[in-house]
Amino acid sequence: MISAFSHLLRLSRAGFVFAREGVFALVDTRPLPVPARTAIALAQLIERPGAKDGGSRLAAALRRLGPTYVKLGQFLATRPDVVGQVIARDLESLQDKMPAFPQAEAEAVVAAALEKPLTAAYASFGPAMAAASIAQVHRAEIEKDGVRKVVAVKIIRPGIQRRFKVDLDAFFYVARKAEAFSPEAERLRLVEVVDTLARSVALEMDFRLEAAALSEMAENTRDDTSFRVPTVDWDRTAREVLTMEWIDGTRLNDRATLEAKGFDLPSLGANVIQSFLRHALRDGFFHADMHPGNLFVDDDGRLVAVDFGIMGRLGPKERRFLAEILFGFITRDYQRVAQVHFDAGYVPRHHSVEAFAQAIRAIGEPIHNRTAEDISMAKLLTLLFEVTGLFDMRTRPELILLQKTMVVVEGVARALDPKLDMWTTADPVVREWIARNLGPVGKLEGAAQGAGEIGRFISQVPSLLTRAGTLLDQIDDITRNGLVLSPQTVEAIGQAEQRRNRWTAAALWVIAILLGWIAWMMV
């Protein structure tokens, strides 16, 4: 329970920062119980006069609390189902920019990670070009056969693993308590949300995994003529260091330079959409952070993506789900869109497919009365997920990440071509996937795969029967003799309960004293 006490202290500090930045002014207190409304009213008393207006208050508070909270804000921007559409949009502006750590520290991290002197790994090693909460990037050179090549070196921020672990433990504590006392928090699966964030951060902090993501996407897109990714230098890559090809392209948000170089901006916008859908549907593996700062155009006109710390995966069921709903909306087959939700098991069977199709029609029909540039595929998916909540569809983190990425991708594409027709652009990619996977060839491959699965199951039947027999014997023993706990186990349970009650009481007293002190200071 000492850890619970330390979590409460850290969260008390976060609460104080939220109060000072005026975050609690954004909370609608009407549905809250009286104690909660009173606590929020007291918190608003210590709001600093210069607190920013609107949703930027939350972003300002997260920046003050440090890199873990910045990353939390960025992650929650991908979860409008948890924080709401308004706050999610405000958090999208939260920039992951931090001061660079010293050059000497960066060089020491590289030397230790690669287990060799810096001069033995690189012909030259320049200062930091960009710095974020987890890492910073340096421009360097390597030499091979007398030829120098420019590379980008991504280096982890010293001590960041410990900082994230402490803060994430506190997030888990809050999520577990919230789910224990709030049915709405349990429906939103807050523990799973924090777990997804923790896994995402863990992947981001192991650059070998980012290098593997780069390598996997390079294999997936090796035959694509309009998209590529940087090559990885595995000899100079470790857990804390990632060395890759330096991209000398034009950022996708630099419209003036793109126009000056003669690029066809509408074609680039279409390429962004089609590349994303191709990766999601064909490969089931997509870049989940495709904002303009991570997208370049090389001199050959190819789209180049960087920063593969956040990736999304879709299994066969999710890919079919995405293709079917997009195709259903394109062809106005709302019954098909509804049925695929039920086939995937996303909507409970006690609901009516026809009633669900009617709700989906209410979303789809208005878009067919608008011009192409007024139709937002991302907004449509957002409305779709809102409607599914009425039919008890539980949150699907992988689909929410997909939908949020599509919002960003669509925004990038429309910035290049405001008149972009999303449906015409998406249609060939979706139809290709439908024909390939749901047509005759796909059905034959599915049948062959099913036969293989049956064969593997039959080969495991003897082992399964043996395990089932053992389990039945154990259940029979419990039925006859009951479930017996040893005296040591009973005593340990009692002691743990006593410690929990003691530390909970102490923590409540500390919080009460802090609130009293704040109120006294205000007087």
N, C-alpha and C positions, 0 to 999 in steps of 0.2 A: 504493500500500500504506500510505501515511500514514493514509488514511481507515480502513483495517482496524485500524491501531494505535489510533486514537482510538476506534473502536467497542469494541475490547477494553477500553480504559480505562473507558469509560462502563459497559460490562457488568460489569466488575469491581466498580465502585461498586454497581451493582444487586445483584450477588451478595453483597456485604458486607451490604447492607441486608436482603436475604432471610435471610442467616445470623443477623443480630442479632435479627430478628423471629421466628426459629424456623421459617421456612417449610420448611427441609430436613427437619424432623422429620415432615412430612407425606408424604415420599417413601418408597415401598416399595423398599428397596435390595436385596431378595432376588434379583430377576432381573438386577441390574446387574453388570458386571465388577468385579474387585477394585479397580482404580484409582479407579473412580467411587465405590465404597462407601467407600474410604479418604478421598477428597476430601470426601464428605458428612459423614463422621464428624469430620473436622477442622473443617468449617464449623459443626457443632453445638457445638463447644467455645466459640465466641464468642457463643452465643445469650444475649441479655440476660435476667436473672432475671425481669423483669416482662413477658416476652412473653406474648401472649394464647394461650388454649387453642383447639384446633380449627382449622377452616378460616378463622376470622377473622384468623389470623396473616397469610395471604396478602393479605387486604384491607388490613390495617394497613400492610404493607410497600408495597403499591401507592400508598397515600395518601402515605407518606413520600417516595416517588420522584417525585411530582408529577403534573400533569394528564394527560400522555401515558399514563402507566402506569395512572392511574385509568380513562381511556377504554379502554385495553387490557383491563383487568379487566372493565369493563362489556361490552365486545365478546365476550370469551371466555365470559361468562355465557350468551351466545347460541349457543355452540359446545360443547355437552356431548360431541359426538363427538370433540373434541380434548382437552379437559381432564377429562372424566369428569363423571358426574351429580352427585357429592357436591360437588366444587369449584365446578361451575357454579351449584349452588344457593346455596353460600356467597357467591359473587361477586354474586349478585342483590341482596344487601343493600348493595353498595358504592354509596354515595351520591355523586353528582357535585355536591358542595357546596363552594364555595371562598369565602374572604373577598372582599368586593367591592373593586374597585380605586377609587381616589379619584374623586370627582365631577368635579373639574377635568379629569382625563384622559378621562373619559367624554364630557364636553361637547366637548373638543377633537377626539376621534375623530368625533363626529357632525358637527361643523362642517366638518372636512376631507373627510369622506365625501360630504356633501351639497353641498359647495362654496358654502356660504352661512353667515352668522352663525346661531347657535342661535336667537336671538330672531326671526329671519326665518322659521324653519321651525316653531317651536312657540310657542304662547301661554304655556305654562308647562312647566317640566321639573323633575320631582321626583327624589329620591334613588333609589338602587337598591332594588328590591323583592326580588330574588333574584339570586344569583350562582353560576355554575357554572365548569367548567374552561375553556370556550371563550368564554363570553359572560355578560353580566348584563342584567337587564331593569329598565327604569325606567318609571314611570307619568308620562305627560305629557298635555298638552292641545293640540289644534289649534283654530283658529278659521276658520270659513267662513261668509260672509254674516252675520256678527255672532253666530253660534251656536257655542258651544264644545262639543267632543267629546273624550272621554277616549280615549287610545290607549296601547298598550304599545310601548315602544321597546327593541329588542334590540340590544346593542352588543358588538362583538367585543373580547376582552381584548387590550390592546396587547402586541405582541411574541410572541403565541402561535403565529403561523405558523412562525417560526424555531425555536421550542422543539420543536414537533411534528415538523418536518422532520428535525432532528438525531436525535431519538429513534427516529423511524420508519426512518431509514437504518440504525440499529443493529439494529432488529428484522429488517429485510430481510437483514442480514448473518448473523444467527443462523439464520434460516429457511433460507437458501441452504446454509449449512454443514451444518445438520441433515439436509436432504434429500440432500446429497451423501454422507453417511456412514450414514444410517439408512433402511432400506426402509419402516419404519413411518411415519417423518416424511414420506417421499415419498407414501405412501398417503393420509395425512391432508392432503397438499397445503398444507404450512405456508406456502410462499411465496405461494400464492393467498390463504390466510387473512390474511396481513399486507397483501397487496395490497388485499383487500376492506376491511380496516380503514383503510388509507391513503385509498382512494377515499371511504369513508364520512366520514372526518374532513375531506377536501377539500371535500366537499359541505356539511358542517356549517359550514365556515368561509367559505363564500360565501353570504351571506344572500339574494342575488338568486335563487339556486337554491331555497332554502327558500321564498321568496315564490312562485316558480313552482310548487313542489309544492302549496302552499296553494291557488293559483289553479286548478291542474289538479283537485285533489280537490273544490274548490267546484263546478267544472263537472260532475264525475262525479256529485255528490250533490245537484244543484240541484232535483231532483224528489223527493228523499227528505224525508219529513215528520218523521222522528224523529232526524235527524242533520244537523249543519252544522259549518262551520269559520269562523274569523274572516276578515273581509275584509282585504285588503292595501291599504295606502296606498302606491301605486307612486311617487308624487311625493316621498315621504320615505324611500325605500328605495334602498340602494346595497350594494356588496360587504360593507361593514363594519357596516351599519345596516339594521335591518328594522323598519318601523312598521306596526302592524296594529291592528285593533279590540281594545279592552279588553273582556275577558269578565267580566261581573259575575254569574257563576253559582256554584253550590255544588259543591265538589269531590266526586267520587264516593266518596271514602273518608270523608267526613263524614256518617256514617250518621245521627247524631242530628239534624242539621239537615235532612237529606232527609226523615226521618220527621216532623219538626215542620212541614215545609212540605206534608205530605200526599202526597208522591210514592209511587207504587206500586213498591216496591223489586224484587219479582220481575219486573215488566214492564221495569224499567230493566236488570236483569241479562240478560234475554232480548234487549233492544235492543243491548247491548254485543256479544253473540255474533253476532247476525244482521247487525249493521252491519259487523263485521269480515269475516265470510264473504262478504257482498255485495260489499264492496270488493275482496276477494281474487279471487273468482270472476267477478263481473260486469265489474269494471274492470281487474283485473290490477295494481292499484296500491293499496297499503295502508299505513297508519300502523304502523310497526314498533317503536314505543315507547309502547304504550298502557297504561302503568302508571297507577294512580289519580291521581297528581299531574298528569297531562296530560289528564285527562278531567273535564269539568264538566257540570252539568245547568242549563240556563237556566230562567227563570221559566215558559216555555211547556212545560217537560218534555222538551225536545230535548237529545240528547247533543251536546256540543261538545268537539272535540279541539283541543289546542294543541301546540306544539313539533314541527314537521315536519322536524327535522334528520335523522332516520333513517327512510327509507321503503323499502318492499319492492316489487319488481315480479315479476310472473309472466307468462310468455309463454303463448300458446294451449295449448302442450303441457303446461306445468306446471299450468295451470288445469284442463284436462281430467283430468290425473292426480289432482289434489286432489279434484275432484268425484266421479270414478269410485271412488276408494278409500273416500271417506266413504259414498257410496251403496252400495258393496259391503258395507261393514260394517253399515250400517243394515238391508240386506236379507239379510245373511248369505250373500252370493254371493262366496265366497272365491276361486273360480276367476277371477271377473271382476277382483278386486283383483290377483291374481297376473298375469293377462294384461296389465293396463294397465301394470305395471312393465316387461314385456317389450316391449310396443308402443312405450313411450316410450324404449326403448333404455337404461334404467337398469340392468337386469340382463343380463349377457352371455348370448348365445344358447346357449352350451354347457351351461347349467343347464336343468333340467327345470321346466316350468311347473307340472306336477302336484306335484313335490316342494316348490316354492315355495308353492303353494296350501296344502299340508299345514302348512307352518310358519306361515302366516298364520292358518290355522284355530286353531292353538294359542294365538294371541293373541286372536282374536275370540270364540271360544266362551265363555270364562269371563265375558265382560262381559254375556252374555245370561242369566246366572244370578244377577245382582246387581240390587239396586234402582237406580232411576234416579240417585239422588244419590250412589251409590257408583261410577258409571261416569265415568271421566275420558277425554275425547276426546284431550286433550293427552298423557296418559300412554300411551294406545293408540298415538298416532303415534310417541312416543318408543320404545316397544317395537318398533314396525314398523321404524324406522330401525336399531335394534339387530340385528334379524333379517336385514335386507338386507345387513348387513356379512358375514354368513355366506355370502352368495351373490355376493360380490365387487361389490356395488353401491358405486360411488365416491361420495365426499361431494359433495352438491349444495348449495352455499352458499345458494341462494335458497330451497330447501326447508327447510334447517335454520333459517334466519331465520323462515320461515313457522311452523314447528313451535314455535320458541321464543316467538314472538309469541302463538301460540295458548295456550301455557302461561300467559302473563301475562293474556291476555284471559279465559281460563277462571277464573283465580284471582279477577279483579275481579268477574266475574259471580257466582261462588259466594259471595263475601263479601256480596253483596246478597241472594242467595237460596240458602242452603245446600242446598236440595232441588231445585235446578235440574236438569231433565232435558235433558242436553246433546243427545241424539239427537233428541228431539221438537222442541227449539228449532232445531236445524240443519236438520231435514228439509225444511221448506218452501223454504228458500233453495237447498238442494242440488237438490231436485226441480225447482224453477223453472229452474235453470241447465241441468240435464240435458234437460228438455223443450225449452228454447229452443235449445240448441246441438247436441244429439244427436238431436232429433226431426226431423220432415219439413222444417220451416222452416230449421233449422240445416244440414241436409244440402243443401238447395237453395242456400243462401248459400255453403256450402263448395264446391259444384260450380262456382258462378259465379266464386268466387275462384280455384279451381284453373285454370279456363279462362283467366283473366287472366294467371296466372303462366306458363302454357304460351305464351301470345301474347308475353309479354315475353321469354321464353327464345328463341323462334324469331327475334325481331327482333335478338337479340344473336349469333346463330349465325355470321354472316360475320366479325364481330370476333373471336369465339372461335377460328374456324378460322385466321385470320391469326396470332393469338398462338401457337396450337399449332404452326404451321409455323415460326415464329421460334424457338420453344423446341426443336423437333426439330433445326433447323440448329445451334443452340448445343450440344446434346447430342452430335451427330455430330462437331462440331469437337473437343469434349473427348475423345471416344472415340479419335479419330485422333491427337491431339497431346498428350493428357493435360492435367491441371489444373496450370497453370504459375503459380507464385508469383514475384513480382518479388524481386530481391535485397534491396530495402528492406523488403519485408514479412517475409522470413525473418529479417533482422537485428532488426526490431522485435519479432517474436515471441520471439527469444532474449533480448533485453534485458528484456522484460516478465517472462519466466520467472525471470531472475536476480533482478530486483527483488522478485518475489513470494516467492522462497525466502529472500532476505535479510531482508525485513520479517517473514515468518512466524517465522523463527528469533529475531529480536529480540523479537517479541511473546511467544513462549514463554518467553524468559529473563525478561522483565518479570513474567509471571504466576508463574514459579517464585520470583522474588525476593519478590513480594508474599506468596505462601503461606509462604515461609520466615520473613518478617518477622512474619506473624500467629502462626505457631507459636512463634517466639522470644518474642513479647509474652505469649503464654499461659504460657510457662515462667517 
